[in-house]
Amino acid sequence: MATASNKKWWKNSIVYQIYPRSFCDSNGDGIGDIPGIISKLHYLKDLGVDIIWLSPVYQSPGYDNGYDISDYKGINPEYGTMEDMERLISRAKRLGIKIIMDLVINHTSDEHEWFKKALDGDEKYRDFYYFREGKGRKRPNNWGSFFGGAAWSKTDKGDYYLHLFSKKQPDLNWHNPEVYNEITDIMRFWLDKGIAGFRCDVINIIYKTSLDNGKKHLALTGKEYYLNTEGCHDLLRRFNEDVWSKYKTFIVGETVLVTPDDAKQLCDEEKRELDTVFFFEHMDVDSRGGIKWFKKRYKPYKLIKVLDKWQNALEIPANYLENHDQVRSINHFGNTKEYWEKSAKLLCGLNLSLKGIPFIYEGEEIGMTNGDFRGLSDIRDIESYNVNKALKRMLLTHSIRRKIILRTSRDNARTPVQWDSTDNAGFTNGEPWLKINENKSFINVASESDDENSILNFYKKMIEFRKNSKALSEGTYRKVASPSDVFIYTREAKEERLYVYCNLTSYPREVEFYGDRIIFGNYDEDDRQDFILQPYEYRIVASNI
């Protein structure tokens, strides 16, 4: 078993998520690829990245952009070859950058060889999935799908199979020991190639205790039979004992619908399951009933309340403000019209000064915003199309559905990275797979690299500051009383106490001055008497201990 010390090599790291399809295209086909990632490794090193989280590059029909895997040991030809992948791992290692890969093991693609054999009647592989007969004219149970609609689809033979996501993503049956053996073999395959761990997709729903009807719920009927089950905990402990502990891994779980108590159970060091988890509660502070498509007015105090709760709940939380499944953080929590730059810097400072591990999503470091899609025809995301169908069944008009989808679609975070101001933003020489935002003319890596006061250079300075600060990289956290929409907290190590100030509003806020001197942010050394934070202002104040 790995010791606690070598298990936590990752605890002071900066993680950067790459969504390969949208990062950098090397061959002009309009789709990002692995050679494109290799070409930008020095950029990531210069930014201060320690770990790359690589979204799926496995063989896939691409129905859910790689989260429908047809071969876990193959590379999608759109992204390159296995030799390209090995070269990426090797070159990143030379630069001191480790790679973790997405591990999608709740489901496979319906084009995976296992599922094809199951449909052909092979009893061994039918038991890899959940096949059931219907109840008369009804489906086997009343469970709902995360993508909308029922969680069961009928086969050509008349029976049904379970899929908590798309019908193209049949759920694996983790009651079958053969599934465990196959998946752990896949883990070893990639760890032996030199990756440093996994981001485990929807990991807390993989084990189903029963297929009984669930209690009716506005969304996700049936979740009581698969959410945070003891069987899931048992699987994670076995993964750790049999595989992860044999390597120096970093394992982060994407955990849906978790409470702080749930999360503590999943990443309790003594239980040896996950190293840390992603939670979603802060992403839903403007959602009605936890459904992201139905919005209510965003209020900063709610974000502060949630972040404070999770900072106190977990020893090492995984902190993020955007990813491939969420809208851009400036659109979500900032002001893109009057305070685009200040919003981006404020959110950078917030993410990088919280306790835990900061995750930065591609393009976040230059202040990329939601896509400027004109209509549903610009959208490629399968979830968005499924939700559009559901909204149509609710008799919502086209204009209302358009507004909801364009505002909330996952494609908002999937527009290609804006490397420069040319026609295709330096992303590709061909036709990009998804519309590039017109604001590439001023939001791009090239122009921000040359601007000392840019968002990109603020990220570099903030990352360097964090790495050199014991208080920020490993200190304790404590919230300080303040106006409800201003987040003030301390980070404190043995000989360093810092006060972090975040004004999350579009208005100036007068706050109490703590500490002795302002050391990070835009400031005037003599402004202690009237300590006013300007809209979306971020500052760090040091205190002598």
C-alpha positions in Angstrom: 0.0 0.0 0.0 1.3 3.4 -0.9 2.1 5.7 2.0 0.3 8.9 2.7 3.3 10.9 1.8 3.7 9.6 -1.7 0.0 9.4 -2.2 -0.2 13.2 -1.8 2.5 14.3 -4.2 -0.4 16.1 -5.9 -1.7 18.2 -3.0 0.0 21.5 -4.0 -0.5 21.1 -7.7 -2.2 23.2 -10.3 -4.4 21.1 -12.6 -5.4 22.2 -16.1 -8.3 20.5 -17.9 -7.9 19.9 -21.7 -11.0 19.1 -23.7 -9.1 17.7 -26.7 -11.6 18.4 -29.4 -11.4 22.1 -28.7 -7.8 22.7 -27.6 -5.5 22.8 -30.7 -5.8 21.2 -34.2 -2.6 20.2 -35.8 -3.8 18.7 -39.1 -6.5 21.1 -40.3 -9.5 18.8 -40.0 -11.2 21.3 -37.6 -10.9 18.9 -34.6 -8.3 19.3 -31.8 -5.9 16.5 -31.4 -3.0 15.0 -29.4 -0.2 16.5 -31.6 -1.9 19.8 -31.1 -1.7 19.3 -27.3 2.0 18.4 -27.6 2.6 21.7 -29.5 1.3 23.7 -26.5 3.0 21.9 -23.6 5.6 24.7 -23.2 2.7 27.2 -23.0 1.2 25.1 -20.1 4.5 24.8 -18.4 5.0 28.6 -18.6 1.5 29.1 -17.2 2.5 27.0 -14.1 0.6 23.8 -14.8 1.6 20.7 -12.8 -1.1 18.2 -13.9 -3.1 17.9 -17.1 -6.6 16.4 -16.8 -7.2 15.0 -20.3 -10.8 14.5 -21.2 -11.5 11.3 -23.2 -9.3 10.5 -26.2 -10.3 6.9 -26.4 -11.9 5.2 -29.4 -15.5 6.5 -29.6 -18.3 7.1 -32.1 -18.4 10.6 -30.6 -22.1 10.6 -29.8 -21.3 12.3 -26.4 -17.9 13.7 -27.5 -15.8 10.8 -26.1 -17.8 9.9 -23.0 -19.2 7.0 -25.0 -16.2 4.7 -25.2 -16.0 1.9 -27.7 -12.5 0.8 -27.0 -10.7 1.8 -23.7 -7.3 0.7 -25.0 -7.6 2.5 -28.4 -7.1 6.1 -29.4 -9.8 7.9 -31.4 -8.2 8.4 -34.9 -9.6 12.0 -34.9 -7.2 12.7 -32.0 -4.2 10.7 -33.4 -2.5 7.4 -32.6 -1.3 5.5 -29.6 2.2 6.6 -30.6 1.0 10.2 -30.3 -0.4 9.5 -26.9 2.8 7.9 -25.7 4.7 10.9 -27.0 2.4 13.3 -25.1 3.0 11.4 -21.9 6.8 11.3 -22.4 7.2 15.0 -23.4 4.9 16.2 -20.6 7.0 14.1 -18.1 10.1 15.8 -19.4 8.6 19.2 -18.5 7.5 18.0 -15.1 3.8 17.8 -16.1 1.8 14.7 -15.1 -1.3 13.5 -16.9 -4.6 12.1 -15.5 -7.2 10.6 -17.9 -10.9 10.5 -17.7 -12.1 7.1 -16.5 -15.7 6.5 -17.8 -16.9 3.3 -16.2 -20.5 3.7 -15.4 -21.3 3.0 -19.1 -19.7 2.1 -22.4 -20.7 3.1 -25.9 -23.4 0.9 -27.5 -20.7 0.4 -30.2 -18.3 -1.3 -27.7 -17.5 -4.9 -28.6 -19.0 -6.0 -25.3 -22.4 -4.5 -26.0 -22.4 -5.7 -29.6 -21.8 -9.3 -28.4 -24.5 -8.8 -25.8 -27.0 -7.8 -28.5 -26.0 -10.9 -30.5 -27.1 -13.1 -27.6 -23.7 -13.9 -26.0 -24.7 -14.7 -22.4 -21.3 -13.7 -21.0 -21.6 -10.2 -22.4 -25.3 -9.8 -21.7 -24.3 -10.0 -18.1 -21.9 -7.1 -18.6 -25.0 -4.8 -18.8 -28.6 -4.6 -17.5 -31.0 -6.3 -19.8 -34.5 -6.8 -18.6 -38.0 -7.7 -20.0 -40.6 -5.0 -19.9 -43.6 -5.2 -17.5 -46.4 -5.7 -20.0 -46.3 -2.6 -22.2 -44.2 -0.7 -19.7 -40.4 -0.4 -19.2 -38.8 -2.5 -16.5 -38.9 0.4 -14.0 -39.7 4.1 -13.9 -36.1 5.4 -13.6 -35.3 8.7 -15.4 -32.1 9.5 -17.4 -29.7 12.3 -16.6 -30.2 13.4 -20.2 -34.0 13.5 -20.0 -36.6 10.9 -20.7 -36.6 7.2 -19.6 -33.5 5.3 -18.6 -34.5 2.2 -20.6 -34.4 1.6 -24.3 -35.8 -1.4 -26.2 -33.7 -3.7 -28.3 -34.6 -5.2 -31.6 -35.5 -8.4 -29.7 -38.0 -6.6 -27.6 -36.3 -6.5 -24.2 -34.8 -3.4 -22.6 -31.3 -2.2 -21.5 -30.5 0.4 -18.8 -28.8 3.7 -19.6 -28.7 6.5 -17.0 -27.4 8.8 -19.7 -27.9 8.5 -23.5 -29.4 5.4 -25.1 -26.0 5.2 -26.8 -24.4 4.7 -23.4 -25.6 1.4 -21.8 -24.7 1.1 -18.1 -22.3 -1.6 -17.0 -23.4 -4.2 -14.4 -20.9 -4.0 -11.6 -22.4 -7.0 -9.8 -20.5 -9.0 -12.5 -16.9 -9.9 -11.4 -15.9 -10.0 -15.0 -16.6 -6.3 -15.4 -14.4 -5.6 -12.4 -11.6 -7.6 -14.0 -11.9 -6.0 -17.4 -11.9 -2.4 -16.0 -9.0 -2.9 -13.6 -7.0 -4.3 -16.5 -7.8 -1.2 -18.4 -6.6 1.0 -15.5 -3.3 -0.9 -15.3 -2.8 -0.6 -19.1 -2.8 3.2 -18.9 -0.9 3.5 -15.6 1.8 1.3 -17.0 2.0 3.8 -19.9 3.0 6.5 -17.5 -0.2 8.4 -16.6 -0.6 9.6 -13.0 -4.2 8.7 -12.3 -7.8 9.3 -13.3 -10.7 11.7 -13.1 -13.5 9.2 -12.5 -16.6 10.2 -14.4 -19.9 10.1 -12.4 -18.2 7.6 -10.1 -20.7 7.6 -7.2 -23.5 6.2 -9.3 -21.9 3.1 -10.8 -23.3 0.5 -8.5 -27.0 -0.2 -8.5 -28.5 -2.0 -5.5 -31.9 -2.8 -7.1 -33.9 -2.2 -10.2 -37.2 -1.5 -8.4 -39.3 1.4 -9.2 -38.1 4.6 -7.6 -39.9 7.3 -5.7 -41.2 9.8 -8.2 -39.1 12.9 -8.4 -39.0 15.9 -10.7 -35.7 14.6 -12.0 -33.8 11.3 -11.7 -36.5 9.0 -10.4 -34.7 5.9 -9.1 -31.6 7.6 -7.7 -32.1 6.1 -4.2 -31.0 2.8 -5.8 -27.7 4.0 -7.3 -26.5 7.2 -5.5 -23.6 6.7 -3.1 -24.3 3.0 -2.5 -22.3 0.9 -0.2 -21.5 -1.3 -3.2 -19.9 1.8 -4.8 -17.7 2.4 -1.7 -16.7 -1.2 -1.8 -15.6 -1.0 -5.4 -13.6 2.1 -4.8 -11.7 0.5 -1.9 -11.0 -2.5 -4.1 -9.8 -0.3 -7.0 -7.5 1.4 -4.5 -6.2 -1.8 -3.0 -5.8 -3.8 -6.2 -4.6 -1.0 -8.6 -4.3 2.6 -7.5 -2.1 2.0 -4.4 0.4 0.1 -6.6 1.2 3.3 -8.4 1.7 6.9 -7.2 -1.7 8.0 -8.4 -4.0 11.0 -8.1 -7.7 9.9 -8.2 -10.4 12.6 -8.3 -14.0 11.6 -8.5 -16.8 13.5 -10.3 -19.6 12.9 -7.8 -23.1 13.9 -8.6 -25.7 15.0 -6.1 -23.3 14.7 -3.1 -23.6 16.4 0.3 -20.5 17.3 2.3 -21.1 14.1 4.4 -21.2 12.0 1.3 -18.0 13.6 0.0 -16.2 13.0 3.3 -17.1 9.3 3.1 -15.7 9.1 -0.5 -12.4 10.8 0.2 -11.7 9.9 3.8 -8.0 9.0 3.8 -8.5 6.2 6.2 -11.1 4.5 4.0 -8.8 4.7 1.0 -11.3 5.3 -1.8 -10.8 8.6 -3.7 -8.2 11.3 -3.1 -10.7 14.2 -3.6 -14.0 14.9 -5.3 -15.7 17.4 -7.5 -19.0 18.7 -6.1 -21.6 20.6 -8.0 -23.6 22.6 -5.4 -21.9 25.9 -6.2 -22.7 25.4 -9.9 -26.4 25.2 -9.0 -26.8 28.4 -6.9 -28.8 29.9 -9.8 -30.7 26.8 -10.7 -34.3 26.1 -9.8 -34.8 22.8 -8.0 -31.2 21.8 -8.9 -32.1 21.7 -12.6 -29.5 23.8 -14.5 -31.7 24.6 -17.4 -34.2 26.5 -15.3 -32.5 29.6 -14.0 -33.2 32.1 -11.2 -31.3 35.2 -10.4 -27.7 34.6 -9.3 -27.0 36.1 -5.9 -23.3 36.2 -4.8 -24.0 35.5 -1.2 -25.3 32.0 -2.1 -22.0 31.2 -3.9 -20.1 32.4 -0.9 -22.3 30.3 1.5 -21.7 27.1 -0.6 -18.0 27.6 -1.0 -17.6 28.3 2.7 -19.5 25.1 3.5 -17.3 22.9 1.3 -14.1 24.6 2.5 -14.9 23.6 6.0 -16.2 20.1 5.0 -13.2 18.7 3.2 -9.5 18.6 4.0 -8.5 18.9 0.3 -11.5 19.9 -1.9 -11.2 20.0 -5.7 -11.9 23.6 -6.6 -13.2 24.7 -10.0 -15.5 27.4 -11.4 -16.0 26.0 -14.9 -15.4 22.8 -17.0 -16.5 21.1 -20.1 -20.0 20.5 -18.7 -20.6 24.0 -17.3 -21.0 27.4 -18.8 -18.0 29.8 -18.6 -17.4 31.2 -15.1 -17.5 34.9 -16.2 -21.0 34.4 -17.6 -22.0 32.4 -14.6 -20.5 34.5 -11.7 -19.2 37.7 -13.3 -20.1 40.5 -15.5 -19.1 40.2 -19.2 -20.3 43.6 -20.3 -18.9 46.2 -17.9 -16.3 44.2 -16.0 -15.2 41.3 -18.2 -11.5 41.7 -17.3 -12.0 42.4 -13.6 -14.5 39.5 -13.3 -12.0 37.1 -14.8 -9.2 38.2 -12.5 -11.4 38.1 -9.5 -12.5 34.5 -10.3 -8.9 33.6 -10.9 -7.9 34.9 -7.5 -10.8 33.2 -5.8 -10.2 29.8 -7.3 -6.4 29.9 -6.7 -6.6 31.1 -3.1 -9.2 28.7 -1.7 -8.0 25.7 0.3 -7.6 22.6 -1.9 -6.5 21.8 -5.4 -7.3 24.4 -8.1 -8.6 23.2 -11.5 -8.3 25.5 -14.4 -10.3 24.8 -17.6 -8.8 25.5 -21.0 -9.4 29.1 -22.0 -10.4 30.2 -18.5 -6.9 31.7 -18.2 -7.6 34.2 -21.0 -11.1 35.0 -19.9 -13.0 33.1 -22.6 -16.8 33.6 -22.5 -19.8 31.6 -23.5 -20.3 30.9 -27.2 -22.0 33.5 -29.3 -24.3 31.0 -30.9 -27.1 32.4 -33.0 -29.4 29.4 -33.0 -29.9 25.8 -32.2 -28.3 24.8 -35.4 -24.9 26.1 -34.0 -25.2 23.6 -31.1 -23.5 20.1 -31.3 -24.1 18.9 -27.7 -26.3 15.8 -27.5 -27.5 16.7 -24.0 -28.8 20.0 -25.4 -30.8 18.3 -28.2 -32.3 15.8 -25.7 -33.3 18.7 -23.4 -34.8 20.6 -26.4 -37.0 17.6 -27.1 -38.1 17.5 -23.5 -38.9 21.2 -23.5 -40.8 20.7 -26.7 -42.9 18.1 -25.0 -43.6 20.6 -22.3 -45.1 22.8 -25.1 -42.5 25.6 -24.7 -42.2 27.8 -27.7 -39.2 27.8 -30.0 -38.0 31.2 -28.8 -38.1 30.1 -25.1 -36.4 26.8 -25.9 -33.7 28.7 -27.9 -33.1 31.0 -25.0 -32.8 28.2 -22.5 -30.5 26.1 -24.6 -28.2 28.9 -25.8 -27.8 30.2 -22.3 -27.0 26.8 -20.6 -25.7 24.4 -23.2 -22.4 22.6 -22.5 -21.2 23.8 -25.9 -20.7 27.2 -24.3 -17.5 25.9 -22.7 -16.5 23.8 -25.7 -15.9 26.5 -28.3 -12.3 26.2 -29.5 -9.5 27.8 -27.6 -8.7 31.3 -28.9 -4.9 31.3 -29.6 -4.8 34.4 -31.7 -7.1 36.9 -33.6 -7.0 35.2 -37.0 -10.1 33.9 -38.7 -10.0 30.5 -36.9 -8.3 31.9 -33.8 -5.1 29.9 -34.4 -7.1 26.7 -33.5 -7.2 25.2 -36.9 -6.4 25.8 -40.6 -9.6 24.1 -41.5 -13.3 24.5 -40.6 -13.7 24.3 -36.8 -16.0 21.6 -35.5 -17.8 24.2 -33.4 -18.3 27.9 -34.0 -15.5 30.1 -32.7 -16.5 33.1 -30.7 -16.1 36.4 -32.5 -14.5 38.0 -29.4 -11.4 36.2 -30.4 -10.3 39.6 -31.8 -9.4 40.7 -28.3 -9.7 37.5 -26.1 -6.8 35.4 -27.3 -3.5 34.0 -26.0 -1.2 36.0 -28.4 -2.5 39.5 -27.5 -2.7 38.7 -23.8 0.8 37.3 -23.7 2.2 40.7 -24.8 0.0 42.6 -22.3 1.6 42.8 -18.8 -1.8 43.6 -17.2 -3.8 40.9 -19.1 -5.9 38.1 -17.6 -3.4 35.6 -18.8 -0.5 37.3 -17.0 -2.6 37.7 -13.9 -3.1 33.9 -13.9 0.7 33.4 -14.2 1.4 35.8 -11.3 -1.3 34.3 -9.2 -0.1 30.8 -9.8 3.4 31.8 -8.9 2.2 33.6 -5.8 0.3 30.6 -4.7 3.2 28.2 -5.2 5.5 30.5 -3.1 2.9 31.0 -0.3 2.7 28.3 2.4 -0.6 29.9 3.5 -2.2 29.5 0.1 -0.7 26.2 -0.9 -1.3 24.3 2.4 -2.7 26.7 5.0 -5.9 26.6 7.0 -9.1 28.4 5.9 -11.5 30.6 7.9 -14.2 32.9 6.7 -14.3 36.4 8.1 -17.5 38.3 8.8 -18.2 40.8 6.0 -21.0 42.1 3.8 -23.0 39.1 2.5 -21.8 39.5 -1.1 -18.1 40.1 -0.3 -16.1 37.0 0.4 -13.3 37.6 3.0 -11.4 34.7 4.4 -8.0 33.9 5.9 -5.4 31.4 4.7 -2.9 30.7 7.5 0.3 28.7 7.8 2.9 28.6 10.6 4.5 31.9 9.8 2.1 33.5 7.3 -1.5 34.8 7.6 -3.2 36.2 4.5 -6.6 37.9 4.2 -8.3 37.3 0.9 -10.8 39.9 -0.3 -13.3 39.1 -3.1 -16.0 41.6 -4.1 -18.4 39.4 -6.1 -20.6 42.3 -7.2 -20.8 45.1 -9.7 -20.8 47.7 -7.0 -18.2 49.2 -4.7 -18.2 47.7 -1.2 -16.7 49.3 1.9 -15.2 46.6 4.2 -13.0 46.4 7.3 -9.3 46.4 6.8 -7.5 43.4 8.4 -3.8 42.7 8.5 -0.9 45.1 7.9 -0.2 45.5 4.2 -1.8 44.8 0.8 0.5 42.5 -1.2 -1.5 41.3 -4.2 -4.0 43.1 -6.4 -4.6 46.6 -7.7 -4.2 48.9 -4.7 -2.9 52.1 -3.2 -0.7 51.5 -0.1 -2.3 54.5 1.7 -6.0 53.4 1.2 -6.4 51.7 4.6 -8.6 54.4 6.1 -11.3 54.0 3.6 -10.9 50.4 2.5 -13.3 50.2 -0.5 -13.3 47.3 -2.8 -14.2 48.3 -6.4 -16.5 46.1 -8.4 -15.1 42.5 -8.9 -11.9 43.5 -7.1 -9.6 40.9 -5.6 -6.9 41.7 -3.1 -4.6 39.8 -0.7 -3.6 41.5 2.6 -0.8 40.1 4.7 -0.7 40.1 8.5 2.3 39.8 10.8 2.1 36.8 13.1 
